[in-house]
Structure formats: structure tokens, C-alpha cells
């Protein structure tokens, strides 16, 4: 008499085009999460680009930039105020690590008070304090 044979194998379904499913061997691989560039980094890059447009004469002033970007003049002023940060702080902001999801660790709202201080030495102290208050820092 023969014994019943039991085979165990890991399989998963993969979605194909037009709603089709395909049976695949092995454990399903999850796509790597790339993360996203922090919003404050994108806003600083935008401010640098907009300032260059103004310097080249492509736009006449920040009011025109605000109209083109479809934001208020006040919001444009907030964005452009990031250019008042010390150059080393700007560099750190531009090269912040990508966030894995959820809220960014450093928010633009937290950086605005630093940009309002005209003394770069005081800015650096405030920036260091902001980074020290982070969960990783």
C-alpha cells in the first residue's frame, strides 16, 4: 500500500495587466520603499530656482512669481525666506535623508523662525537645537 504524499511550497499571486493574476513560486517580494525627499528640502530648492529666475530677469519680482506659482504673496515670502538661512544650514537642508513615510522629521514651520534671525551664528545654534530635539538626534 502507498502512503499519501504531501508537498508544501510557498506560492503567491502577482497582479498582471487587465486584472489577470499569475501564480508564482516563492514568497512575494515587497517592492523597496524609496521614501520621499523632505518637503523643506523641496521648498528650499524651489526658492533657489525662483531666485535664479528673478536674477536672470525671467520674472520681475516675487509678486509675479507668486502669480505664476498660484500661491499668495505671503506664502511666496515664507518660501523665499528660506534663502536667508546660513549657507551651511541650506546645504544640510538640501541633503536631508529621504523620509520613509509619515511626517518629515524637520518641518518648514520649524525652520522659519531660524531664517528670521539675521545673525548666522545664532541661526547655527538654533539649527543645532532643532536637530538635537529630533528622535534620532
C-alpha positions in Angstrom: 0.0 0.0 0.0 1.3 3.5 -0.8 1.2 6.4 1.6 -0.3 9.8 0.6 2.4 12.3 -0.5 2.1 15.9 0.8 4.2 18.6 -0.8 4.4 22.1 0.8 5.6 25.0 -1.3 5.4 28.8 -0.8 3.4 30.5 -3.6 1.9 33.9 -4.2 -0.3 35.6 -6.8 1.0 38.5 -8.8 -1.2 41.1 -10.4 -0.8 41.3 -14.2 -2.3 43.6 -16.8 -6.0 43.8 -17.3 -6.8 42.3 -13.8 -5.2 39.0 -14.5 -3.5 37.1 -11.7 -0.4 34.9 -12.1 0.6 32.1 -9.7 4.3 32.5 -8.8 6.6 30.3 -6.7 8.3 31.6 -3.5 7.4 34.3 -1.1 6.1 37.6 -2.5 8.8 40.2 -2.7 7.8 43.6 -1.4 8.9 46.5 -3.6 11.7 48.6 -1.9 10.4 51.7 -0.3 12.3 54.6 -1.7 11.0 57.3 0.7 10.5 60.8 -0.4 12.5 64.0 -0.3 11.5 66.1 2.7 9.2 69.0 1.9 11.5 71.6 3.4 14.3 70.4 1.0 12.0 70.7 -2.0 10.8 74.1 -0.9 14.4 75.4 -0.4 15.3 74.0 -3.9 12.3 75.8 -5.3 13.3 79.0 -3.6 16.8 78.8 -5.0 15.4 78.2 -8.5 12.9 81.1 -8.2 15.6 83.4 -7.0 17.7 82.5 -10.0 14.8 83.2 -12.3 14.4 86.6 -10.7 18.2 87.3 -11.0 18.2 86.4 -14.7 15.2 88.7 -15.3 12.8 86.0 -16.3 10.4 87.4 -13.7 10.3 90.9 -12.4 9.6 90.3 -8.7 8.2 87.9 -6.1 4.6 89.0 -6.8 5.0 87.7 -10.3 6.5 84.5 -9.0 3.5 84.2 -6.6 1.1 84.6 -9.5 2.9 82.0 -11.6 3.1 79.5 -8.8 -0.5 80.2 -7.8 0.3 81.0 -4.2 -0.3 84.1 -2.1 2.4 86.7 -1.8 2.6 85.8 1.9 3.3 82.2 1.1 5.9 83.2 -1.5 7.6 85.3 1.1 7.7 82.4 3.5 9.2 80.2 0.8 11.8 82.8 -0.2 12.7 83.5 3.4 14.5 80.1 3.4 17.2 81.8 1.4 18.1 83.9 4.5 19.5 80.8 6.2 23.2 80.4 6.6 24.7 78.6 3.6 25.8 75.6 5.6 22.3 75.2 7.0 20.9 75.4 3.5 23.2 72.7 2.4 22.2 70.4 5.3 18.5 71.0 4.4 19.1 70.2 0.8 20.8 67.0 1.7 18.4 65.8 4.4 17.9 62.0 4.1 14.7 60.8 2.5 11.8 60.2 4.8 10.4 56.7 5.0 6.8 57.8 5.4 4.7 59.8 7.7 5.7 63.2 8.8 9.1 64.7 7.9 11.3 65.0 11.0 12.2 68.6 10.1 9.2 70.8 9.1 9.4 74.1 7.3 7.3 75.7 10.0 10.1 74.8 12.5 12.8 76.3 10.2 11.0 79.6 9.6 11.9 81.2 13.0 15.6 80.3 12.3 15.5 82.1 9.0 14.1 85.2 10.6 17.2 85.6 12.8 19.8 87.8 10.9 22.9 86.5 12.8 24.2 83.3 11.2 25.9 82.2 14.4 22.6 82.4 16.2 20.9 80.5 13.3 23.5 77.7 13.7 22.8 77.4 17.4 19.0 77.3 16.7 19.5 74.7 13.9 21.7 72.6 16.2 19.0 72.8 18.9 16.3 71.8 16.4 18.3 68.8 15.2 19.0 67.8 18.8 15.3 67.6 19.5 14.7 65.0 16.8 14.0 61.4 17.8 17.3 60.2 16.0 19.4 63.2 17.2 
